[in-house]
Amino acid sequence: MSGSILLPLALILKAASFGLGAGAPQEQSNPSFDFEGVDAFWAIVSVLESDREPTESEWDAFFEAPGYARLTEEFGRGYFQKALQGVFMPSRSHLADEMVGDYQERGGFLGWYTPMVLDGFREASRDREWLRGRVEELKSYPYLERAADLALEYLPETTAGEYPAVQFVVFSDSRGSSPLIMGLAGNDAPSPAEEECFAGQGQDRHWPFVLLLAHESFHLYRDKVQEVEIPESGNPDYAILWTLDQMENEGIGDLIHRKRLYYGEGCQAGSGQALVMQREQLAQPATIRIMDQIFSELADDPGLAGTLGAQFQGFIPQSGHPTGLYMANVIEEELGAEALKEVVRNPFRFFALYNRAAEMNGSAPVLSSGAMAYLESLEERYTKG
């Protein structure tokens, strides 16, 4: 899984134009990296820490900055304003706890996600000098070259014609959109023991960020050509198809990133974060069995798609990460990464491949014939011609 593959000619040419060959000047390593969003973040923080409400034009400058413009489409201005005021504005610190309580009461994605966002801003405040140095380092190390190589291990080799543009922001998460949005938060430098472990595996201290960038690059390359049409959000089938697609997309992406770092011989497998992820994996067979029951019920009564679909979307944890990783790992262990390449743009084929691998595995739960019949009926309706 760690071996290099032959990149498409267009990507090699792009690499050459970026100066990634031997002896190239380091400052040319990542010319598509954009740090305007990071500058905009510290500008708005400076105003908030003075306990002054930013003017409309100051807020506009923040929300229109590269990276934040895309995140604002997802979360809305109000979400960011309240989070930033709660963390950085002394007279409004109560807003942070209000946000957590409000979204946890509502449940769903923002219930577990909002504390992570707020903690990321707090960590950035604590480690701001380290982050400023990190930005300078990001300009010189050849991250894109290594990340593209890793992402393409799970994609057809004709996928990529160029390296992605990358917009950096101060945030606790990243997005595999186009351009990529890469979040920076607190000091994430590996420990001396982890660096020694990386060296023993032929890697260096940059390895965790390379893997994260590869994960997000995988999403970008994969999503350029999809075999399945996800309906509009008002469609009764939307929640189910969105979740199925997330499970495949994040599951394979986590083979690139999380599996190499946090499981087995991964150099951060003993960290607190890794232990949480490992416990999550133990729960995924039960999650898949419940998923099977939902699909079997929908096979008997497709009219329940709107109601059960919304429940299914809320039930699958963390937008598909843990369940998708469990399924993708079963496939890789039984059938290899090459098998995943064949289904990478079609979640229905991913599920069929998982079932085949689960039967071979003997321990992983196998989806019932009723559940598979339901997925096949969706595939007939939503696969592109």
N, C-alpha and C positions, 0 to 999 in steps of 0.2 A: 504493500500500500504506500510505502514511502518512496518508491522509485520514481524517477522522472520519466515523462513521456515526451514524444516528439510533438512539438507545437505546430499548428498550421503555419504555412508560409507567410500569410498576411500578418500573423502575430509576431513571427520572427522579424519581419521587415519593420513592424512597428517598434519592436524592441530595439532594433538597430538605430532607428531614427531617434529613439529616446536616449541613446547613449548608454545602453545597458551592457555593452560588450566589454571585454577585458580592457583595462586601462582608461575607461571613460571617466570623465570628471564626475565626482560624486554628486555635485549640486544638480546634475541633470537626471538623477535617478528617478524622480517622481514628479515630472512636470505637470501632470494632471491633478495633483493635490491642491486643493483650494482651502485656505485657512481664514477666509473672510468671516465665516460664521463664528469662529473662536474669538476674533477681535470684536465682533458685534456683541458677543456674550459679555466680555469683560467691560465693555462700554456701558451696557445697561446695568450691570452689577454695580459699577461705580456710582451711578445715580441712586440706585436703591439703597446702597449701604449708607448714603448720606441722609437716609430717611425722607427722601423727597420722591413724590410720585412722578415718574417720567412723563414728559409731554407726549402728545399724540405723535409728533414727528419723531421723537426718540423711540417710542414703541414701534413705529413704522420701520425705522432703520433696523431694529432687531428682527422683526418678523419678515422683512424682505431680504434678509441676509441669506446667502447660499446655505442650504441645509435646513435652516429654520423655516424657510418659506415652504418647503415640502412637509416638514413636521407639523407646521401650523394647519395645513390642509387636513391632516389626520386628527389632530387633537383640538384645534381651535385656539384662537388667541386667548380666550378667557382662562383656559387650562394653564397655559404657560404663565400668564400674568399672575394668577393666584399662587402658583408654585414658586415663582421667583420672588414675589413679595413675601411669601411665608418663610422662605429661607434667608433672604438677604435684607429685608426691610425691617428694622428693629421694632417699629410700632405696629407691624402687622404679622408678627411671628406666629400668632394664634391661627393664621390661615392654613398653615401646614397641617396641624392636627385636625382642623375642620375638614380639609380635603381627604385625609386618610379615613376619617370616620364616615364621611359622606359616601365615598366610593366603596368602602367595605360594606356599608349597609345596602348599597345597590347591588353588590356582587358583580360577577363577570370579570372581564379583562382588566378594567381599571381598578378593581378591588385589590388585586395582587400587584398590579403594575405601578400604581401611584407611589407607594412607599419606596420602591426602587428608584423612581425618578427623583424624589426629594432627597434620598440618601446620596444619589449621584451628585446633585448640586452641592450638598454639604461637603462631600469629599473633595469636590473641585475647589471649594472655598479654602479648605484646609491645606490642599496641596497645590495651590495656584502657581507657586514658583517652580515646582517640579514640572507642572504642565507646560509652562512657558519653555522650559528647556526641552521637553518632549517634542514640542512643535518643531523646534530647530532640528532635532534628530530625525524626525519623520521626513524631512526634506532630502536627506542624503542616503538613507539605506534603501537598497533595491527591493522594496516590499512587493511591488506589483509584479515583478518578474517571477518571484517565487510563488506568490499567491495564485497567479493565473495557472501555473503549472499544476498546482494541487487541485484547483477547481476543475480543471479539464480531465482529471482522472475519472470523474463520474459523468462526463458529458461527451457527446460525439465530437471528434477532433475538428470538425468544420464549424463548431459553434462560435468561436471567437475570432474576430477580425482585428481587434485592437484592444488595448488596455482600457478599463473603464475610467471615466472621470470620477474623482472622489472629493466630496465636500465634507470637511471636518466641522464638528460642532462640539460644544460641551454638553454632554447628555449621557445617560447611563445605558444607552442601547444604540444599535446600528440598524440600517435598512439597506436591503439589497435592491434598491431602486436604481434608476438611471437618471442622474449620476448616483453612485453609491453615497450613502450618508454614514459616516463613521463617527461614533460618539467617543469622547474622551471624558473621563471623570477623575477619580483619584489616582494616586500613585499605584500603578500595577506592576512595578518592576519585580521580577522574580527574585526569590531569596537566593543566597549563595549556594545552598544545597540544590535548589532547582536549576540554577545555572550549571552546576557541575553535572547534574543529570542530563541536561540538554546537550552538554558537550560530549557526554558519553554516547549519546544517540546521534552524534554528528550534526547537531544544531547549535544555535547560540541563543543569547538572551532575547532576541527579537522573535523567537519562534511562536509564542502565544499570539502576538499581534499578526504575524504572517498567517496563522491559521484562521484567525477571526476575519481578516480581509479576504482570505480564500473562501470562507463560508459565504460571505456577502457577495463576492464575485460570482460564485456558483449560482446564487439566486438570479443575479442580473443576466448571466449568459443563458440560463435555463429558460427564463421568462420571455426571452426575445421571440421564441417560437413555441407556442403551446398547441397540443393536440386536442385539448378539451376547452370548450366554451363555457365559462362560468356565467350563469344568468345574472340579471340585475338583482339588486338587493330586495326588491319587492316580490320576486318570484318565490313560491313555496320551497323550491329546491335549492335556493341560494345558500342557506346556512350549511347544508350538508355538503354541497360541492366545494364551497370555500374551505370547509374544515378538512375534507379529504385532500384537497390540493395542498393545504398547509402541512398536513401530516407527512406527505411525501417530500415536499420542498424542504421543510425544516429537518426532517429525519435524515435525508441524505446529506444536507448541509452539516448536520451534527456529526456524521461519520468523519467529515473532513476536519472538524474543529474539536468538538467535545470529546469524541472517542480517543483521539490522539493525546489529549491533555489530561483528562479526568478519569479514565478507566484503565484497567489492566496495568501495563507498564508505563503509562503516562506519567510525566514528571510532576504533575500536580494532582495525582490521584489520591494523595493523602490530605489534601486541603479541606477546609470546612465546606467550601462550595461543592467540591467533588463528592463528599460524603452525602450531601443532600441529594445530588443528582443520582448517585448510586442507589440510595433508598427509593427514589422515584422509580427507577427501573424495576425494582422488585414489585411495585404496584401495577405495572403495565399489563401483565397477563389478565388481572382482574378487570382492568379498564377495557381490554379487548373483548372479554367475554360479555360485558355489559353492552358494548358497541354491537356485538353480534345479535343480542336480543333486540336492540333498537332496529337494526336493519331487517331482522326477521319479521318484526311487527309491521314495518313499513312495506315489506313484501306482501303481507296479507291485506294491508289497508293503506295504499299510497296516499289517500286523502289526508293522512295524518302528517304529511311531510312538513307543513308549515310549523305545527306545534312541536313535533318530535325533533325536527331539524334544529330549531332554536335551542331546545334542551340539549341536544347532542353537541352543538357548538359550545355551549356553556360547560358541558361536562368534560370534554376533552381538555386536559390541562395545558396551560401555557401556550396557547395557539398551536398545539400539535407537536411541540418539541419532544417531550418524553416518549409519547406513544409512537411518534414517527421514527425516533431513533431506535426504539426497541424493534420495530418491524424491519427497518432498513438493516439493522445489525444482524438479525436472523437471516435475511436474504444474503448479505455479504458473507456471513460465516458458512452458509450452506452452498451458495451458488457463485459467489465471487462478485467483485466490483463490475466486471464486464456485463453481468446480467442486469445490473441496475442501469447501465448506460442505455439498454434497449427500451427501458420503460420510463426514463427520467422525466419525460414531458407528459405523462399520462397517468394520473393517480389511480384510475381503474385497473390498468395493467400492473401497477405497483401492488395493489391489493391482491390481485390474482397471483403475482409472483410471490408475495408474502405467504399466501396460503400453501403454495407448492413447497416453499422452503420450510414452513411450519410442520407440514406432514413429514418431511425428511428429518426435521429436528427432533421430534418426539416429545419435547417438553413445552414448546410454544403453543398457545391455543390456536386451533384451526377454526376458521369461520365456517358456519354451517352452509348447507346448500341453499337454504332460504335466503340467508344474508347475501350470498354471492349472486343469486338470481336477481335480487334487488339492485345490486351494484351493476350487473350486466344490463338491466333495463335502463338505468341512468346513462350508462356508457352509450347505448344505442341512441339516446336522445341528444346527448351533449358532445359527442365526439365530432370534431370538425371533419367535413367531407374531403 
